[in-house]
Amino acid sequence: MVGLNENDKYASGDFDEDGNDELFCFSNTKWIQYYNWSGADWNMDWTNDGTGNLGGFNYNVSNVNEILW
């Protein structure tokens, strides 16, 4: 996965409670990326490198809604 794709699922919020927006991007190929807004641009802070793992939770297309909602 390179960058953001049209078919990705997104979750936005202040997940780390620093007052800035963050964006989780979930692809249909098990990639997850975490972006932080710097005030001028989105910076990728973390990726699972396509492993399908998010903090011990195995992500796949069928359970993306369990992660997001």
C-alpha positions in Angstrom: 0.0 0.0 0.0 1.4 3.4 -1.0 -0.5 6.3 0.4 -4.2 6.5 0.6 -6.6 4.7 -1.7 -10.2 5.3 -2.7 -11.5 2.0 -1.4 -9.8 2.2 2.0 -11.8 2.6 5.2 -10.9 5.6 7.4 -11.3 6.6 11.1 -10.4 10.1 12.2 -10.1 11.6 15.6 -7.7 12.7 18.3 -6.7 9.2 19.3 -3.6 10.2 21.3 -5.3 13.1 22.9 -2.7 15.7 21.9 -5.2 18.2 20.4 -4.3 17.3 16.8 -6.2 15.2 14.3 -5.1 11.7 13.5 -6.3 9.4 10.7 -6.3 5.5 10.6 -6.4 4.1 7.1 -7.5 0.4 6.7 -7.0 -1.2 3.3 -8.6 -4.3 1.9 -5.2 -5.9 1.7 -4.5 -5.9 5.5 -2.5 -2.7 5.5 -3.1 -0.2 8.3 -1.5 3.2 8.4 -1.7 5.9 11.1 -1.3 9.5 10.1 -0.9 12.6 12.3 -1.8 16.1 11.2 1.2 18.5 11.7 -0.8 21.7 11.0 0.4 21.8 7.4 0.5 18.1 6.2 -0.4 14.5 7.1 2.6 12.6 8.4 2.6 8.8 8.6 3.5 7.8 12.1 2.9 4.1 12.0 2.2 1.2 9.6 1.7 -2.5 10.2 3.5 -3.2 6.9 0.7 -5.3 5.7 0.9 -7.9 8.5 -2.8 -7.6 9.3 -2.0 -6.9 13.0 -3.2 -4.0 15.1 -2.1 -4.3 18.7 -2.6 -8.1 18.8 -5.9 -7.9 16.9 -5.8 -9.6 13.5 -7.4 -7.3 10.9 -9.0 -8.4 7.7 -11.7 -7.0 5.4 -14.5 -9.0 7.1 -13.9 -7.5 10.5 -12.9 -3.9 9.7 -16.2 -2.6 11.1 -15.5 -4.4 14.5 -12.3 -2.3 14.7 -13.8 1.0 13.6 -17.2 0.9 15.4 
